[in-house]
Amino acid sequence: MYRQFLMAALTMGSLALPSAAVVAQDVARWTEAAIESSTEIVSLPDSVPTDLGFTPCGTCGFVTLRMDESSRFFVGKAQVSLADLRRYANRAPTGLDVFYREDTRLVTRIILRTELDSNDTTRTTNPASLPKKP
């Protein structure tokens, strides 16, 4: 009886392994790409969802990416709202990094290469405390 139970358990376990491997493969398969640009080139939208279209450089082709509610925005290392990102981007020309999933062309995050003012630092979220995306 014990031997039959053990064989059944091993068989069931081996049937579950291929599906787990496929899930792990799918997660590892998508990659994130990044475009280095600036606020002189990229116009940030007023709201999401929307398309983000721009020409990253003088010799680059036009790029269109999608943005939705899962897109995250950062000023330096601090996560901010889209409105706050726009406010900082409108101050002066500065570097901007746009990260997106290559398979869906969905913007995962936009990072403005500057730092928050000291009075804004208490209103932000530490990215390390955010839930991980699948």
JOVEN-V847757 format. One record per residue. N is the residue number from 1. RES is the residue in one small letter. OMEGA is omega in radians with two decimals (* if undefined). Layout:
n-><N	N>
res-><RES	RES>
omega-><OMEGA	OMEGA>
This chain:
n-><1	2	3	4	5	6	7	8	9	10	11	12	13	14	15	16	17	18	19	20	21	22	23	24	25	26	27	28	29	30	31	32	33	34	35	36	37	38	39	40	41	42	43	44	45	46	47	48	49	50	51	52	53	54	55	56	57	58	59	60	61	62	63	64	65	66	67	68	69	70	71	72	73	74	75	76	77	78	79	80	81	82	83	84	85	86	87	88	89	90	91	92	93	94	95	96	97	98	99	100	101	102	103	104	105	106	107	108	109	110	111	112	113	114	115	116	117	118	119	120	121	122	123	124	125	126	127	128	129	130	131	132	133	134>
res-><m	y	r	q	f	l	m	a	a	l	t	m	g	s	l	a	l	p	s	a	a	v	v	a	q	d	v	a	r	w	t	e	a	a	i	e	s	s	t	e	i	v	s	l	p	d	s	v	p	t	d	l	g	f	t	p	c	g	t	c	g	f	v	t	l	r	m	d	e	s	s	r	f	f	v	g	k	a	q	v	s	l	a	d	l	r	r	y	a	n	r	a	p	t	g	l	d	v	f	y	r	e	d	t	r	l	v	t	r	i	i	l	r	t	e	l	d	s	n	d	t	t	r	t	t	n	p	a	s	l	p	k	k	p>
omega-><3.14	-3.13	3.12	3.11	-3.14	3.12	3.12	3.14	3.11	3.11	3.13	3.12	-3.13	3.08	-3.12	-3.08	-3.13	-3.14	3.09	3.12	3.12	3.11	3.13	3.11	-3.13	3.13	-3.10	-3.04	-3.11	-3.14	3.12	3.09	-3.14	3.05	3.05	-3.12	3.11	3.12	3.06	-3.07	-3.07	3.04	-3.11	-3.11	3.09	-3.08	3.05	0.12	3.13	2.99	3.10	-3.11	-3.14	3.04	-3.01	-3.11	-3.09	-3.14	-3.11	3.03	3.13	-3.12	3.03	3.12	3.10	3.04	3.05	-3.07	3.12	3.11	-3.11	-3.05	-3.08	2.90	-2.99	-3.14	-3.06	3.08	-3.10	3.04	3.07	3.12	3.11	3.09	3.12	-3.14	3.13	-3.13	-3.11	-3.11	-3.09	3.10	3.12	-3.13	-3.09	3.10	-3.13	3.12	-3.11	3.07	-3.11	-3.06	-3.09	-3.08	3.11	3.12	3.09	3.10	3.04	-3.11	3.05	-3.06	3.03	3.14	3.07	2.97	-3.10	3.14	3.10	-3.04	-3.13	-3.10	-3.02	3.13	3.07	-3.10	-3.14	-3.13	-3.13	3.09	3.13	3.07	3.11	*>
